[in-house]
Amino acid sequence: MQDIKKVTVKVPQAYLDFINQIFEIEKKANNLKEETSIQRNINKMKGIMEEEFFKGSSTIGLTYHNPLGEDYTDTRTDCEATISGTGVENLEIIEVIKPIIYYSYQESDKVMKVIVQPAVVIVQSKNS
């Protein structure tokens, strides 16, 4: 049987705000024709966030995930959803307002991840 361990992590709100801004810039950059130069800067900021924020501690860092296009069910705990349309079956994430943010840390020889911010998403039935 697998042991389930409840872990509570408090990440400074400024870090979450910073990551949300990187995510917003990345979404906007994807709509530009000259996105490659902007994407390079975004990747550098993500690298700082993932590797430098907690340098010298047992923490690995913060990462985020964009769940756009993924299936959604009401049992999913990593997303807070608003349903668009009338269908509630066979739901898909059609828009991501905020990404899922993970806090990673080292425990023994394993890297553990904890959700510190669930995604805020809009979902719609694939049947619509």
Backbone atoms as SQL, in Angstrom:
CREATE TABLE atoms (id INTEGER PRIMARY KEY, chain TEXT, resi INTEGER, resn TEXT, atom TEXT, x REAL, y REAL, z REAL);
INSERT INTO atoms VALUES
  (1, 'A', 1, 'MET', 'N', 0.843, -1.179, 0.000),
  (2, 'A', 1, 'MET', 'CA', 0.000, 0.000, 0.000),
  (3, 'A', 1, 'MET', 'C', 0.889, 1.243, 0.000),
  (4, 'A', 2, 'GLN', 'N', 0.509, 2.214, -0.757),
  (5, 'A', 2, 'GLN', 'CA', 1.272, 3.458, -0.872),
  (6, 'A', 2, 'GLN', 'C', 0.888, 4.416, 0.247),
  (7, 'A', 3, 'ASP', 'N', 1.912, 4.985, 0.894),
  (8, 'A', 3, 'ASP', 'CA', 1.654, 5.985, 1.925),
  (9, 'A', 3, 'ASP', 'C', 1.339, 7.314, 1.273),
  (10, 'A', 4, 'ILE', 'N', 0.322, 7.972, 1.766),
  (11, 'A', 4, 'ILE', 'CA', -0.024, 9.304, 1.273),
  (12, 'A', 4, 'ILE', 'C', 0.377, 10.301, 2.343),
  (13, 'A', 5, 'LYS', 'N', 1.159, 11.262, 1.932),
  (14, 'A', 5, 'LYS', 'CA', 1.682, 12.255, 2.860),
  (15, 'A', 5, 'LYS', 'C', 1.143, 13.615, 2.464),
  (16, 'A', 6, 'LYS', 'N', 0.501, 14.287, 3.395),
  (17, 'A', 6, 'LYS', 'CA', -0.015, 15.627, 3.119),
  (18, 'A', 6, 'LYS', 'C', 1.103, 16.632, 3.357),
  (19, 'A', 7, 'VAL', 'N', 1.383, 17.424, 2.345),
  (20, 'A', 7, 'VAL', 'CA', 2.443, 18.421, 2.421),
  (21, 'A', 7, 'VAL', 'C', 1.829, 19.782, 2.162),
  (22, 'A', 8, 'THR', 'N', 2.108, 20.721, 3.039),
  (23, 'A', 8, 'THR', 'CA', 1.646, 22.090, 2.852),
  (24, 'A', 8, 'THR', 'C', 2.860, 22.969, 2.615),
  (25, 'A', 9, 'VAL', 'N', 2.797, 23.749, 1.560),
  (26, 'A', 9, 'VAL', 'CA', 3.914, 24.617, 1.197),
  (27, 'A', 9, 'VAL', 'C', 3.393, 26.034, 1.049),
  (28, 'A', 10, 'LYS', 'N', 4.091, 26.981, 1.623),
  (29, 'A', 10, 'LYS', 'CA', 3.728, 28.397, 1.481),
  (30, 'A', 10, 'LYS', 'C', 4.780, 29.054, 0.598),
  (31, 'A', 11, 'VAL', 'N', 4.369, 29.438, -0.589),
  (32, 'A', 11, 'VAL', 'CA', 5.249, 30.120, -1.540),
  (33, 'A', 11, 'VAL', 'C', 4.871, 31.595, -1.526),
  (34, 'A', 12, 'PRO', 'N', 5.852, 32.496, -1.475),
  (35, 'A', 12, 'PRO', 'CA', 5.526, 33.926, -1.482),
  (36, 'A', 12, 'PRO', 'C', 4.636, 34.305, -2.671),
  (37, 'A', 13, 'GLN', 'N', 3.608, 35.089, -2.412),
  (38, 'A', 13, 'GLN', 'CA', 2.673, 35.505, -3.459),
  (39, 'A', 13, 'GLN', 'C', 3.394, 36.202, -4.606),
  (40, 'A', 14, 'ALA', 'N', 4.464, 36.928, -4.310),
  (41, 'A', 14, 'ALA', 'CA', 5.220, 37.613, -5.367),
  (42, 'A', 14, 'ALA', 'C', 5.776, 36.610, -6.374),
  (43, 'A', 15, 'TYR', 'N', 6.195, 35.425, -5.911),
  (44, 'A', 15, 'TYR', 'CA', 6.703, 34.395, -6.824),
  (45, 'A', 15, 'TYR', 'C', 5.582, 33.892, -7.731),
  (46, 'A', 16, 'LEU', 'N', 4.411, 33.651, -7.150),
  (47, 'A', 16, 'LEU', 'CA', 3.273, 33.183, -7.949),
  (48, 'A', 16, 'LEU', 'C', 2.859, 34.247, -8.960),
  (49, 'A', 17, 'ASP', 'N', 2.841, 35.508, -8.537),
  (50, 'A', 17, 'ASP', 'CA', 2.506, 36.602, -9.456),
  (51, 'A', 17, 'ASP', 'C', 3.514, 36.673, -10.602),
  (52, 'A', 18, 'PHE', 'N', 4.802, 36.516, -10.282),
  (53, 'A', 18, 'PHE', 'CA', 5.861, 36.537, -11.295),
  (54, 'A', 18, 'PHE', 'C', 5.654, 35.418, -12.320),
  (55, 'A', 19, 'ILE', 'N', 5.373, 34.217, -11.845),
  (56, 'A', 19, 'ILE', 'CA', 5.153, 33.078, -12.741),
  (57, 'A', 19, 'ILE', 'C', 3.915, 33.304, -13.597),
  (58, 'A', 20, 'ASN', 'N', 2.848, 33.836, -13.008),
  (59, 'A', 20, 'ASN', 'CA', 1.638, 34.115, -13.783),
  (60, 'A', 20, 'ASN', 'C', 1.910, 35.144, -14.876),
  (61, 'A', 21, 'GLN', 'N', 2.767, 36.121, -14.604),
  (62, 'A', 21, 'GLN', 'CA', 3.122, 37.119, -15.621),
  (63, 'A', 21, 'GLN', 'C', 3.944, 36.489, -16.744),
  (64, 'A', 22, 'ILE', 'N', 4.876, 35.603, -16.401),
  (65, 'A', 22, 'ILE', 'CA', 5.644, 34.890, -17.435),
  (66, 'A', 22, 'ILE', 'C', 4.688, 34.110, -18.326),
  (67, 'A', 23, 'PHE', 'N', 3.729, 33.426, -17.703),
  (68, 'A', 23, 'PHE', 'CA', 2.746, 32.652, -18.455),
  (69, 'A', 23, 'PHE', 'C', 1.951, 33.544, -19.407),
  (70, 'A', 24, 'GLU', 'N', 1.509, 34.713, -18.932),
  (71, 'A', 24, 'GLU', 'CA', 0.751, 35.649, -19.774),
  (72, 'A', 24, 'GLU', 'C', 1.590, 36.135, -20.957),
  (73, 'A', 25, 'ILE', 'N', 2.850, 36.473, -20.700),
  (74, 'A', 25, 'ILE', 'CA', 3.740, 36.927, -21.780),
  (75, 'A', 25, 'ILE', 'C', 3.926, 35.809, -22.795),
  (76, 'A', 26, 'GLU', 'N', 4.099, 34.580, -22.310),
  (77, 'A', 26, 'GLU', 'CA', 4.276, 33.439, -23.208),
  (78, 'A', 26, 'GLU', 'C', 3.041, 33.227, -24.082),
  (79, 'A', 27, 'LYS', 'N', 1.845, 33.351, -23.496),
  (80, 'A', 27, 'LYS', 'CA', 0.609, 33.214, -24.285),
  (81, 'A', 27, 'LYS', 'C', 0.538, 34.278, -25.375),
  (82, 'A', 28, 'LYS', 'N', 0.877, 35.520, -25.028),
  (83, 'A', 28, 'LYS', 'CA', 0.834, 36.614, -26.003),
  (84, 'A', 28, 'LYS', 'C', 1.909, 36.453, -27.066),
  (85, 'A', 29, 'ALA', 'N', 3.081, 35.966, -26.672),
  (86, 'A', 29, 'ALA', 'CA', 4.183, 35.777, -27.623),
  (87, 'A', 29, 'ALA', 'C', 3.838, 34.721, -28.665),
  (88, 'A', 30, 'ASN', 'N', 3.029, 33.742, -28.290),
  (89, 'A', 30, 'ASN', 'CA', 2.641, 32.695, -29.239),
  (90, 'A', 30, 'ASN', 'C', 1.796, 33.242, -30.384),
  (91, 'A', 31, 'ASN', 'N', 1.206, 34.420, -30.207),
  (92, 'A', 31, 'ASN', 'CA', 0.390, 35.036, -31.257),
  (93, 'A', 31, 'ASN', 'C', 1.193, 35.943, -32.181),
  (94, 'A', 32, 'LEU', 'N', 2.466, 36.172, -31.855),
  (95, 'A', 32, 'LEU', 'CA', 3.307, 37.062, -32.656),
  (96, 'A', 32, 'LEU', 'C', 4.074, 36.292, -33.717),
  (97, 'A', 33, 'LYS', 'N', 4.404, 36.988, -34.811),
  (98, 'A', 33, 'LYS', 'CA', 5.189, 36.354, -35.869),
  (99, 'A', 33, 'LYS', 'C', 6.659, 36.245, -35.476),
  (100, 'A', 34, 'GLU', 'N', 7.155, 37.195, -34.712),
  (101, 'A', 34, 'GLU', 'CA', 8.563, 37.221, -34.301),
  (102, 'A', 34, 'GLU', 'C', 8.715, 36.691, -32.878),
  (103, 'A', 35, 'GLU', 'N', 8.064, 35.581, -32.577),
  (104, 'A', 35, 'GLU', 'CA', 8.048, 35.086, -31.212),
  (105, 'A', 35, 'GLU', 'C', 9.378, 34.500, -30.754),
  (106, 'A', 36, 'THR', 'N', 10.250, 34.092, -31.670),
  (107, 'A', 36, 'THR', 'CA', 11.463, 33.385, -31.264),
  (108, 'A', 36, 'THR', 'C', 12.363, 34.223, -30.371),
  (109, 'A', 37, 'SER', 'N', 12.519, 35.500, -30.656),
  (110, 'A', 37, 'SER', 'CA', 13.374, 36.334, -29.811),
  (111, 'A', 37, 'SER', 'C', 12.739, 36.549, -28.441),
  (112, 'A', 38, 'ILE', 'N', 11.435, 36.700, -28.413),
  (113, 'A', 38, 'ILE', 'CA', 10.738, 36.855, -27.133),
  (114, 'A', 38, 'ILE', 'C', 10.766, 35.537, -26.369),
  (115, 'A', 39, 'GLN', 'N', 10.589, 34.433, -27.067),
  (116, 'A', 39, 'GLN', 'CA', 10.578, 33.123, -26.415),
  (117, 'A', 39, 'GLN', 'C', 11.911, 32.840, -25.732),
  (118, 'A', 40, 'ARG', 'N', 13.006, 33.293, -26.314),
  (119, 'A', 40, 'ARG', 'CA', 14.328, 33.109, -25.702),
  (120, 'A', 40, 'ARG', 'C', 14.370, 33.797, -24.332),
  (121, 'A', 41, 'ASN', 'N', 13.828, 35.028, -24.249),
  (122, 'A', 41, 'ASN', 'CA', 13.785, 35.746, -22.975),
  (123, 'A', 41, 'ASN', 'C', 12.861, 35.057, -21.971),
  (124, 'A', 42, 'ILE', 'N', 11.749, 34.556, -22.452),
  (125, 'A', 42, 'ILE', 'CA', 10.819, 33.834, -21.580),
  (126, 'A', 42, 'ILE', 'C', 11.505, 32.596, -21.010),
  (127, 'A', 43, 'ASN', 'N', 12.228, 31.871, -21.860),
  (128, 'A', 43, 'ASN', 'CA', 12.929, 30.670, -21.399),
  (129, 'A', 43, 'ASN', 'C', 13.985, 31.003, -20.349),
  (130, 'A', 44, 'LYS', 'N', 14.659, 32.143, -20.499),
  (131, 'A', 44, 'LYS', 'CA', 15.639, 32.568, -19.492),
  (132, 'A', 44, 'LYS', 'C', 14.950, 32.863, -18.166),
  (133, 'A', 45, 'MET', 'N', 13.802, 33.549, -18.212),
  (134, 'A', 45, 'MET', 'CA', 13.065, 33.845, -16.981),
  (135, 'A', 45, 'MET', 'C', 12.585, 32.557, -16.317),
  (136, 'A', 46, 'LYS', 'N', 12.117, 31.598, -17.124),
  (137, 'A', 46, 'LYS', 'CA', 11.673, 30.324, -16.573),
  (138, 'A', 46, 'LYS', 'C', 12.838, 29.584, -15.923),
  (139, 'A', 47, 'GLY', 'N', 14.014, 29.665, -16.537),
  (140, 'A', 47, 'GLY', 'CA', 15.202, 29.031, -15.967),
  (141, 'A', 47, 'GLY', 'C', 15.565, 29.622, -14.619),
  (142, 'A', 48, 'ILE', 'N', 15.488, 30.937, -14.509),
  (143, 'A', 48, 'ILE', 'CA', 15.763, 31.602, -13.228),
  (144, 'A', 48, 'ILE', 'C', 14.752, 31.141, -12.182),
  (145, 'A', 49, 'MET', 'N', 13.495, 31.108, -12.569),
  (146, 'A', 49, 'MET', 'CA', 12.430, 30.704, -11.658),
  (147, 'A', 49, 'MET', 'C', 12.631, 29.259, -11.203),
  (148, 'A', 50, 'GLU', 'N', 13.007, 28.376, -12.126),
  (149, 'A', 50, 'GLU', 'CA', 13.125, 26.960, -11.811),
  (150, 'A', 50, 'GLU', 'C', 14.408, 26.622, -11.061),
  (151, 'A', 51, 'GLU', 'N', 15.482, 27.397, -11.274),
  (152, 'A', 51, 'GLU', 'CA', 16.777, 27.002, -10.727),
  (153, 'A', 51, 'GLU', 'C', 17.379, 27.976, -9.722),
  (154, 'A', 52, 'GLU', 'N', 17.033, 29.236, -9.766),
  (155, 'A', 52, 'GLU', 'CA', 17.728, 30.226, -8.951),
  (156, 'A', 52, 'GLU', 'C', 16.955, 30.720, -7.732),
  (157, 'A', 53, 'PHE', 'N', 15.626, 30.698, -7.766),
  (158, 'A', 53, 'PHE', 'CA', 14.842, 31.249, -6.660),
  (159, 'A', 53, 'PHE', 'C', 15.204, 30.611, -5.321),
  (160, 'A', 54, 'PHE', 'N', 15.454, 29.309, -5.319),
  (161, 'A', 54, 'PHE', 'CA', 15.692, 28.597, -4.066),
  (162, 'A', 54, 'PHE', 'C', 17.091, 27.997, -4.010),
  (163, 'A', 55, 'LYS', 'N', 18.026, 28.587, -4.724),
  (164, 'A', 55, 'LYS', 'CA', 19.393, 28.072, -4.778),
  (165, 'A', 55, 'LYS', 'C', 19.968, 27.981, -3.364),
  (166, 'A', 56, 'GLY', 'N', 20.644, 26.868, -3.081),
  (167, 'A', 56, 'GLY', 'CA', 21.255, 26.691, -1.773),
  (168, 'A', 56, 'GLY', 'C', 20.338, 26.049, -0.751),
  (169, 'A', 57, 'SER', 'N', 19.121, 25.697, -1.145),
  (170, 'A', 57, 'SER', 'CA', 18.215, 25.014, -0.219),
  (171, 'A', 57, 'SER', 'C', 17.921, 23.622, -0.765),
  (172, 'A', 58, 'SER', 'N', 17.128, 22.863, -0.051),
  (173, 'A', 58, 'SER', 'CA', 16.779, 21.517, -0.514),
  (174, 'A', 58, 'SER', 'C', 15.669, 21.557, -1.558),
  (175, 'A', 59, 'THR', 'N', 15.259, 22.752, -1.919),
  (176, 'A', 59, 'THR', 'CA', 14.190, 22.928, -2.891),
  (177, 'A', 59, 'THR', 'C', 14.757, 22.913, -4.299),
  (178, 'A', 60, 'ILE', 'N', 14.036, 22.318, -5.217),
  (179, 'A', 60, 'ILE', 'CA', 14.430, 22.301, -6.616),
  (180, 'A', 60, 'ILE', 'C', 13.969, 23.587, -7.294),
  (181, 'A', 61, 'GLY', 'N', 12.739, 24.012, -7.038),
  (182, 'A', 61, 'GLY', 'CA', 12.250, 25.250, -7.623),
  (183, 'A', 61, 'GLY', 'C', 10.774, 25.212, -7.943),
  (184, 'A', 62, 'LEU', 'N', 10.349, 26.186, -8.719),
  (185, 'A', 62, 'LEU', 'CA', 8.957, 26.315, -9.132),
  (186, 'A', 62, 'LEU', 'C', 8.868, 26.085, -10.632),
  (187, 'A', 63, 'THR', 'N', 7.848, 25.362, -11.053),
  (188, 'A', 63, 'THR', 'CA', 7.592, 25.148, -12.474),
  (189, 'A', 63, 'THR', 'C', 6.104, 25.339, -12.707),
  (190, 'A', 64, 'TYR', 'N', 5.742, 25.533, -13.974),
  (191, 'A', 64, 'TYR', 'CA', 4.313, 25.610, -14.263),
  (192, 'A', 64, 'TYR', 'C', 3.968, 24.746, -15.454),
  (193, 'A', 65, 'HIS', 'N', 2.685, 24.423, -15.539),
  (194, 'A', 65, 'HIS', 'CA', 2.180, 23.579, -16.620),
  (195, 'A', 65, 'HIS', 'C', 0.919, 24.213, -17.190),
  (196, 'A', 66, 'ASN', 'N', 0.857, 24.294, -18.509),
  (197, 'A', 66, 'ASN', 'CA', -0.313, 24.809, -19.213),
  (198, 'A', 66, 'ASN', 'C', -1.165, 23.609, -19.649),
  (199, 'A', 67, 'PRO', 'N', -2.339, 23.395, -19.045),
  (200, 'A', 67, 'PRO', 'CA', -3.156, 22.229, -19.379),
  (201, 'A', 67, 'PRO', 'C', -4.078, 22.412, -20.597),
  (202, 'A', 68, 'LEU', 'N', -3.834, 23.408, -21.422),
  (203, 'A', 68, 'LEU', 'CA', -4.674, 23.676, -22.592),
  (204, 'A', 68, 'LEU', 'C', -4.822, 22.423, -23.457),
  (205, 'A', 69, 'GLY', 'N', -6.067, 22.106, -23.819),
  (206, 'A', 69, 'GLY', 'CA', -6.341, 20.963, -24.685),
  (207, 'A', 69, 'GLY', 'C', -6.500, 19.642, -23.949),
  (208, 'A', 70, 'GLU', 'N', -6.229, 19.617, -22.653),
  (209, 'A', 70, 'GLU', 'CA', -6.356, 18.382, -21.884),
  (210, 'A', 70, 'GLU', 'C', -7.814, 18.123, -21.517),
  (211, 'A', 71, 'ASP', 'N', -8.119, 16.861, -21.251),
  (212, 'A', 71, 'ASP', 'CA', -9.456, 16.495, -20.786),
  (213, 'A', 71, 'ASP', 'C', -9.672, 17.045, -19.383),
  (214, 'A', 72, 'TYR', 'N', -10.930, 17.324, -19.063),
  (215, 'A', 72, 'TYR', 'CA', -11.275, 17.822, -17.735),
  (216, 'A', 72, 'TYR', 'C', -12.437, 17.011, -17.178),
  (217, 'A', 73, 'THR', 'N', -12.303, 16.600, -15.917),
  (218, 'A', 73, 'THR', 'CA', -13.410, 15.993, -15.176),
  (219, 'A', 73, 'THR', 'C', -13.522, 16.722, -13.846),
  (220, 'A', 74, 'ASP', 'N', -14.679, 16.613, -13.208),
  (221, 'A', 74, 'ASP', 'CA', -14.874, 17.329, -11.944),
  (222, 'A', 74, 'ASP', 'C', -14.060, 16.737, -10.798),
  (223, 'A', 75, 'THR', 'N', -13.412, 15.599, -11.019),
  (224, 'A', 75, 'THR', 'CA', -12.542, 15.021, -9.991),
  (225, 'A', 75, 'THR', 'C', -11.110, 15.547, -10.095),
  (226, 'A', 76, 'ARG', 'N', -10.840, 16.314, -11.096),
  (227, 'A', 76, 'ARG', 'CA', -9.496, 16.857, -11.292),
  (228, 'A', 76, 'ARG', 'C', -9.236, 17.930, -10.231),
  (229, 'A', 77, 'THR', 'N', -8.171, 17.767, -9.456),
  (230, 'A', 77, 'THR', 'CA', -7.893, 18.678, -8.342),
  (231, 'A', 77, 'THR', 'C', -6.876, 19.758, -8.683),
  (232, 'A', 78, 'ASP', 'N', -6.279, 19.685, -9.864),
  (233, 'A', 78, 'ASP', 'CA', -5.251, 20.665, -10.226),
  (234, 'A', 78, 'ASP', 'C', -5.803, 21.820, -11.055),
  (235, 'A', 79, 'CYS', 'N', -7.126, 21.866, -11.242),
  (236, 'A', 79, 'CYS', 'CA', -7.756, 22.932, -12.037),
  (237, 'A', 79, 'CYS', 'C', -9.062, 23.383, -11.380),
  (238, 'A', 80, 'GLU', 'N', -9.309, 24.689, -11.456),
  (239, 'A', 80, 'GLU', 'CA', -10.601, 25.259, -11.076),
  (240, 'A', 80, 'GLU', 'C', -11.245, 25.709, -12.377),
  (241, 'A', 81, 'ALA', 'N', -12.400, 25.130, -12.709),
  (242, 'A', 81, 'ALA', 'CA', -12.969, 25.329, -14.036),
  (243, 'A', 81, 'ALA', 'C', -14.294, 26.072, -14.035),
  (244, 'A', 82, 'THR', 'N', -14.495, 26.811, -15.117),
  (245, 'A', 82, 'THR', 'CA', -15.777, 27.399, -15.458),
  (246, 'A', 82, 'THR', 'C', -16.210, 26.716, -16.747),
  (247, 'A', 83, 'ILE', 'N', -17.457, 26.240, -16.779),
  (248, 'A', 83, 'ILE', 'CA', -17.949, 25.531, -17.960),
  (249, 'A', 83, 'ILE', 'C', -18.578, 26.519, -18.923),
  (250, 'A', 84, 'SER', 'N', -18.127, 26.461, -20.173),
  (251, 'A', 84, 'SER', 'CA', -18.671, 27.294, -21.240),
  (252, 'A', 84, 'SER', 'C', -19.633, 26.436, -22.056),
  (253, 'A', 85, 'GLY', 'N', -20.820, 26.933, -22.300),
  (254, 'A', 85, 'GLY', 'CA', -21.801, 26.168, -23.061),
  (255, 'A', 85, 'GLY', 'C', -22.694, 25.361, -22.137),
  (256, 'A', 86, 'THR', 'N', -23.509, 24.496, -22.746),
  (257, 'A', 86, 'THR', 'CA', -24.495, 23.751, -21.970),
  (258, 'A', 86, 'THR', 'C', -24.079, 22.320, -21.671),
  (259, 'A', 87, 'GLY', 'N', -23.201, 21.744, -22.467),
  (260, 'A', 87, 'GLY', 'CA', -22.787, 20.359, -22.253),
  (261, 'A', 87, 'GLY', 'C', -21.857, 20.218, -21.062),
  (262, 'A', 88, 'VAL', 'N', -22.038, 19.121, -20.309),
  (263, 'A', 88, 'VAL', 'CA', -21.171, 18.863, -19.160),
  (264, 'A', 88, 'VAL', 'C', -20.479, 17.500, -19.265),
  (265, 'A', 89, 'GLU', 'N', -20.602, 16.853, -20.402),
  (266, 'A', 89, 'GLU', 'CA', -19.962, 15.560, -20.647),
  (267, 'A', 89, 'GLU', 'C', -18.782, 15.756, -21.584),
  (268, 'A', 90, 'ASN', 'N', -17.753, 14.901, -21.420),
  (269, 'A', 90, 'ASN', 'CA', -16.615, 14.889, -22.343),
  (270, 'A', 90, 'ASN', 'C', -15.988, 16.284, -22.463),
  (271, 'A', 91, 'LEU', 'N', -15.589, 16.852, -21.325),
  (272, 'A', 91, 'LEU', 'CA', -15.092, 18.231, -21.282),
  (273, 'A', 91, 'LEU', 'C', -13.611, 18.323, -21.637),
  (274, 'A', 92, 'GLU', 'N', -13.266, 19.436, -22.275),
  (275, 'A', 92, 'GLU', 'CA', -11.887, 19.722, -22.671),
  (276, 'A', 92, 'GLU', 'C', -11.546, 21.147, -22.238),
  (277, 'A', 93, 'ILE', 'N', -10.302, 21.358, -21.813),
  (278, 'A', 93, 'ILE', 'CA', -9.848, 22.692, -21.415),
  (279, 'A', 93, 'ILE', 'C', -9.588, 23.497, -22.684),
  (280, 'A', 94, 'ILE', 'N', -10.353, 24.596, -22.857),
  (281, 'A', 94, 'ILE', 'CA', -10.234, 25.401, -24.082),
  (282, 'A', 94, 'ILE', 'C', -9.504, 26.718, -23.848),
  (283, 'A', 95, 'GLU', 'N', -9.376, 27.129, -22.587),
  (284, 'A', 95, 'GLU', 'CA', -8.649, 28.362, -22.279),
  (285, 'A', 95, 'GLU', 'C', -8.052, 28.241, -20.882),
  (286, 'A', 96, 'VAL', 'N', -6.821, 28.734, -20.744),
  (287, 'A', 96, 'VAL', 'CA', -6.142, 28.711, -19.445),
  (288, 'A', 96, 'VAL', 'C', -5.893, 30.150, -19.024),
  (289, 'A', 97, 'ILE', 'N', -6.465, 30.536, -17.899),
  (290, 'A', 97, 'ILE', 'CA', -6.301, 31.893, -17.384),
  (291, 'A', 97, 'ILE', 'C', -5.061, 31.960, -16.492),
  (292, 'A', 98, 'LYS', 'N', -4.883, 30.944, -15.650),
  (293, 'A', 98, 'LYS', 'CA', -3.674, 30.812, -14.828),
  (294, 'A', 98, 'LYS', 'C', -3.200, 29.368, -14.933),
  (295, 'A', 99, 'PRO', 'N', -1.884, 29.145, -14.991),
  (296, 'A', 99, 'PRO', 'CA', -1.365, 27.777, -15.118),
  (297, 'A', 99, 'PRO', 'C', -1.326, 27.055, -13.771),
  (298, 'A', 100, 'ILE', 'N', -1.080, 25.747, -13.828),
  (299, 'A', 100, 'ILE', 'CA', -0.809, 24.982, -12.616),
  (300, 'A', 100, 'ILE', 'C', 0.633, 25.304, -12.226),
  (301, 'A', 101, 'ILE', 'N', 0.856, 25.679, -10.970),
  (302, 'A', 101, 'ILE', 'CA', 2.221, 25.957, -10.508),
  (303, 'A', 101, 'ILE', 'C', 2.606, 24.890, -9.485),
  (304, 'A', 102, 'TYR', 'N', 3.772, 24.280, -9.726),
  (305, 'A', 102, 'TYR', 'CA', 4.302, 23.240, -8.851),
  (306, 'A', 102, 'TYR', 'C', 5.526, 23.739, -8.094),
  (307, 'A', 103, 'TYR', 'N', 5.653, 23.292, -6.866),
  (308, 'A', 103, 'TYR', 'CA', 6.836, 23.501, -6.033),
  (309, 'A', 103, 'TYR', 'C', 7.518, 22.143, -5.951),
  (310, 'A', 104, 'SER', 'N', 8.762, 22.058, -6.373),
  (311, 'A', 104, 'SER', 'CA', 9.494, 20.793, -6.351),
  (312, 'A', 104, 'SER', 'C', 10.541, 20.817, -5.252),
  (313, 'A', 105, 'TYR', 'N', 10.690, 19.696, -4.576),
  (314, 'A', 105, 'TYR', 'CA', 11.703, 19.593, -3.525),
  (315, 'A', 105, 'TYR', 'C', 12.271, 18.177, -3.502),
  (316, 'A', 106, 'GLN', 'N', 13.432, 18.058, -2.890),
  (317, 'A', 106, 'GLN', 'CA', 14.127, 16.783, -2.807),
  (318, 'A', 106, 'GLN', 'C', 13.767, 16.104, -1.489),
  (319, 'A', 107, 'GLU', 'N', 13.366, 14.838, -1.574),
  (320, 'A', 107, 'GLU', 'CA', 13.121, 14.042, -0.369),
  (321, 'A', 107, 'GLU', 'C', 13.776, 12.688, -0.584),
  (322, 'A', 108, 'SER', 'N', 14.763, 12.370, 0.249),
  (323, 'A', 108, 'SER', 'CA', 15.606, 11.189, 0.042),
  (324, 'A', 108, 'SER', 'C', 16.226, 11.317, -1.341),
  (325, 'A', 109, 'ASP', 'N', 16.022, 10.334, -2.227),
  (326, 'A', 109, 'ASP', 'CA', 16.565, 10.485, -3.581),
  (327, 'A', 109, 'ASP', 'C', 15.472, 10.756, -4.595),
  (328, 'A', 110, 'LYS', 'N', 14.320, 11.189, -4.147),
  (329, 'A', 110, 'LYS', 'CA', 13.215, 11.460, -5.070),
  (330, 'A', 110, 'LYS', 'C', 12.921, 12.955, -5.141),
  (331, 'A', 111, 'VAL', 'N', 12.511, 13.383, -6.326),
  (332, 'A', 111, 'VAL', 'CA', 12.017, 14.751, -6.482),
  (333, 'A', 111, 'VAL', 'C', 10.503, 14.694, -6.317),
  (334, 'A', 112, 'MET', 'N', 9.992, 15.461, -5.372),
  (335, 'A', 112, 'MET', 'CA', 8.563, 15.501, -5.087),
  (336, 'A', 112, 'MET', 'C', 7.991, 16.815, -5.611),
  (337, 'A', 113, 'LYS', 'N', 6.738, 16.776, -6.078),
  (338, 'A', 113, 'LYS', 'CA', 6.059, 17.982, -6.563),
  (339, 'A', 113, 'LYS', 'C', 4.784, 18.199, -5.774),
  (340, 'A', 114, 'VAL', 'N', 4.538, 19.467, -5.438),
  (341, 'A', 114, 'VAL', 'CA', 3.322, 19.856, -4.736),
  (342, 'A', 114, 'VAL', 'C', 2.678, 20.987, -5.528),
  (343, 'A', 115, 'ILE', 'N', 1.370, 20.925, -5.715),
  (344, 'A', 115, 'ILE', 'CA', 0.660, 22.007, -6.400),
  (345, 'A', 115, 'ILE', 'C', 0.520, 23.172, -5.425),
  (346, 'A', 116, 'VAL', 'N', 1.041, 24.340, -5.825),
  (347, 'A', 116, 'VAL', 'CA', 0.887, 25.530, -4.981),
  (348, 'A', 116, 'VAL', 'C', -0.132, 26.501, -5.567),
  (349, 'A', 117, 'GLN', 'N', -0.493, 26.278, -6.833),
  (350, 'A', 117, 'GLN', 'CA', -1.576, 27.053, -7.447),
  (351, 'A', 117, 'GLN', 'C', -2.269, 26.169, -8.476),
  (352, 'A', 118, 'PRO', 'N', -3.560, 25.861, -8.272),
  (353, 'A', 118, 'PRO', 'CA', -4.278, 25.132, -9.314),
  (354, 'A', 118, 'PRO', 'C', -4.531, 26.059, -10.507),
  (355, 'A', 119, 'ALA', 'N', -4.666, 25.467, -11.670),
  (356, 'A', 119, 'ALA', 'CA', -4.964, 26.258, -12.866),
  (357, 'A', 119, 'ALA', 'C', -6.377, 26.815, -12.773),
  (358, 'A', 120, 'VAL', 'N', -6.577, 27.961, -13.393),
  (359, 'A', 120, 'VAL', 'CA', -7.913, 28.535, -13.562),
  (360, 'A', 120, 'VAL', 'C', -8.196, 28.402, -15.050),
  (361, 'A', 121, 'VAL', 'N', -9.236, 27.625, -15.381),
  (362, 'A', 121, 'VAL', 'CA', -9.475, 27.265, -16.777),
  (363, 'A', 121, 'VAL', 'C', -10.939, 27.429, -17.170),
  (364, 'A', 122, 'ILE', 'N', -11.146, 27.458, -18.477),
  (365, 'A', 122, 'ILE', 'CA', -12.492, 27.407, -19.050),
  (366, 'A', 122, 'ILE', 'C', -12.565, 26.105, -19.831),
  (367, 'A', 123, 'VAL', 'N', -13.642, 25.361, -19.599),
  (368, 'A', 123, 'VAL', 'CA', -13.812, 24.071, -20.264),
  (369, 'A', 123, 'VAL', 'C', -15.092, 24.074, -21.087),
  (370, 'A', 124, 'GLN', 'N', -15.105, 23.200, -22.079),
  (371, 'A', 124, 'GLN', 'CA', -16.272, 23.096, -22.953),
  (372, 'A', 124, 'GLN', 'C', -16.401, 21.643, -23.390),
  (373, 'A', 125, 'SER', 'N', -17.623, 21.215, -23.613),
  (374, 'A', 125, 'SER', 'CA', -17.864, 19.856, -24.069),
  (375, 'A', 125, 'SER', 'C', -17.317, 19.681, -25.478),
  (376, 'A', 126, 'LYS', 'N', -16.637, 18.558, -25.703),
  (377, 'A', 126, 'LYS', 'CA', -16.138, 18.248, -27.052),
  (378, 'A', 126, 'LYS', 'C', -17.306, 17.954, -27.990),
  (379, 'A', 127, 'ASN', 'N', -18.465, 17.656, -27.412),
  (380, 'A', 127, 'ASN', 'CA', -19.653, 17.316, -28.198),
  (381, 'A', 127, 'ASN', 'C', -20.355, 18.551, -28.751),
  (382, 'A', 128, 'SER', 'N', -19.977, 19.747, -28.268),
  (383, 'A', 128, 'SER', 'CA', -20.664, 20.984, -28.691),
  (384, 'A', 128, 'SER', 'C', -20.332, 21.348, -30.111);
